[in-house]
């Protein structure tokens, strides 16, 4: 179980770093350094993991869908704020709408891309 979490953590950071570098360059014409993209991907993974655990633990027993929706909305909001702060640190600006789009795409990639990759690596992919 802990191995699966650690593999998922590393895969999340690697994939989101690549998507962040590509998404920022294509969508907003902002260039991140690899160091900045790795830092932002690490912080967003820690944030989304902690919020998911917190909401899942507090209200997940009875209202799992509410916990999932609250976690998604709050994580997308905080990620977009973090992306705006990181871009501002490079001396450029990132509009809020584009930050929300990038944040939503990267958060959805956690379910659509990163989960299957993690399952293939750990050997828990159902046939």
Backbone torsions as a table, in degrees:
resi	resn	phi	psi	omega
1	UNK	NA	-46.1	-179.4
2	UNK	-69.4	-33.2	177.6
3	UNK	-64.7	-41.9	178.5
4	UNK	-62.6	-40.5	177.8
5	UNK	-64.4	-45.5	-179.1
6	UNK	-65.7	-40.4	176.9
7	UNK	-63.9	-43.0	177.4
8	UNK	-63.0	-37.8	178.2
9	UNK	-62.4	-47.2	-179.3
10	UNK	-67.6	-43.5	179.2
11	UNK	-62.9	-40.5	177.9
12	UNK	-59.1	-47.0	-178.0
13	UNK	-65.1	-43.0	-178.7
14	UNK	-66.5	-48.5	-177.9
15	UNK	-67.1	-44.2	-179.3
16	UNK	-69.5	-28.8	174.0
17	UNK	-63.7	-46.2	177.8
18	UNK	-64.0	-44.7	178.6
19	UNK	-65.8	-35.4	178.7
20	UNK	-67.5	-44.1	177.0
21	UNK	-62.0	-45.9	-179.4
22	UNK	-69.5	-45.0	-178.0
23	UNK	-65.4	-41.8	178.6
24	UNK	-65.4	-39.6	-178.2
25	UNK	-69.7	-43.1	-176.2
26	UNK	-76.7	-47.9	-172.0
27	UNK	-80.7	-38.7	-171.9
28	UNK	-119.2	-4.3	-178.0
29	UNK	60.4	26.6	176.0
30	UNK	-101.5	134.6	179.1
31	UNK	-107.3	123.3	174.1
32	UNK	-96.4	149.6	168.5
33	UNK	-80.7	161.4	179.9
34	UNK	-62.0	-36.9	179.1
35	UNK	-63.6	-44.3	178.9
36	UNK	-65.3	-42.5	-179.6
37	UNK	-65.3	-40.0	176.9
38	UNK	-64.3	-41.9	178.9
39	UNK	-63.2	-45.3	179.9
40	UNK	-66.3	-42.1	179.1
41	UNK	-63.3	-39.4	178.6
42	UNK	-64.8	-46.4	-178.3
43	UNK	-65.2	-40.6	-179.6
44	UNK	-68.2	-33.7	177.5
45	UNK	-68.4	-42.8	177.9
46	UNK	-63.1	-44.1	179.9
47	UNK	-62.3	-47.2	-178.3
48	UNK	-68.4	-34.7	176.9
49	UNK	-65.9	-45.5	-179.7
50	UNK	-66.0	-42.8	178.8
51	UNK	-66.5	-40.9	177.2
52	UNK	-61.9	-42.4	177.6
53	UNK	-64.4	-43.9	-177.0
54	UNK	-63.8	-51.5	-178.9
55	UNK	-68.8	-35.5	177.2
56	UNK	-65.1	-36.7	-179.9
57	UNK	-74.8	-41.0	-174.5
58	UNK	-74.8	-52.5	-174.5
59	UNK	-120.8	6.4	-175.6
60	UNK	-72.6	-22.0	-178.9
61	UNK	-65.9	-41.5	-175.5
62	UNK	-103.8	-34.1	-172.3
63	UNK	-128.3	68.3	-175.3
64	UNK	-64.1	-40.4	-179.1
65	UNK	-66.2	-38.6	176.7
66	UNK	-63.7	-41.0	178.1
67	UNK	-62.9	-41.2	179.2
68	UNK	-65.4	-43.5	-179.5
69	UNK	-66.9	-45.0	178.0
70	UNK	-61.0	-44.1	179.4
71	UNK	-62.5	-44.0	-179.2
72	UNK	-62.5	-46.9	-178.2
73	UNK	-64.1	-45.5	-177.4
74	UNK	-68.6	-41.4	179.8
75	UNK	-65.2	-42.4	179.0
76	UNK	-63.1	-40.5	177.8
77	UNK	-62.2	-50.4	-178.5
78	UNK	-66.9	-36.7	177.6
79	UNK	-64.2	-42.7	-179.9
80	UNK	-64.4	-39.0	175.7
81	UNK	-63.3	-40.4	179.0
82	UNK	-65.5	-39.4	177.5
83	UNK	-64.9	-39.7	178.3
84	UNK	-65.0	-39.4	178.0
85	UNK	-65.8	-42.8	-179.5
86	UNK	-65.4	-39.4	178.1
87	UNK	-69.3	-39.1	178.2
88	UNK	-63.3	-31.6	178.4
89	UNK	-67.1	-24.4	177.2
90	UNK	-85.3	-3.2	178.3
91	UNK	92.2	11.4	179.0
92	UNK	-118.7	175.5	178.2
93	UNK	-121.6	151.5	178.8
94	UNK	-129.0	116.9	178.7
95	UNK	-62.7	150.6	-175.7
96	UNK	-62.1	-39.1	-179.4
97	UNK	-61.6	-43.7	178.6
98	UNK	-69.0	-34.1	177.3
99	UNK	-65.2	-40.2	177.7
100	UNK	-66.6	-38.6	179.1
101	UNK	-63.7	-47.5	179.6
102	UNK	-62.6	-42.6	-179.9
103	UNK	-63.4	-43.3	-179.9
104	UNK	-65.6	-41.0	179.2
105	UNK	-64.3	-43.6	-179.5
106	UNK	-69.2	-34.5	177.9
107	UNK	-70.3	-39.0	176.9
108	UNK	-68.6	-28.7	177.0
109	UNK	-64.3	-23.8	176.5
110	UNK	-60.9	-39.0	-178.6
111	UNK	-85.7	-37.8	-170.8
112	UNK	-89.8	-28.5	-175.0
113	UNK	-115.2	-50.0	-170.2
114	UNK	-73.9	-38.5	179.2
115	UNK	-61.5	-46.5	176.4
116	UNK	-64.4	-36.4	178.3
117	UNK	-63.9	-44.6	178.1
118	UNK	-62.2	-41.1	180.0
119	UNK	-65.9	-38.4	177.5
120	UNK	-66.7	-39.9	-178.7
121	UNK	-68.7	-42.9	-177.1
122	UNK	-83.8	-10.4	177.6
123	UNK	81.3	20.7	179.9
124	UNK	-104.6	15.7	-179.2
125	UNK	-72.8	123.3	-177.8
126	UNK	-75.5	143.0	-176.6
127	UNK	-96.6	NA	NA
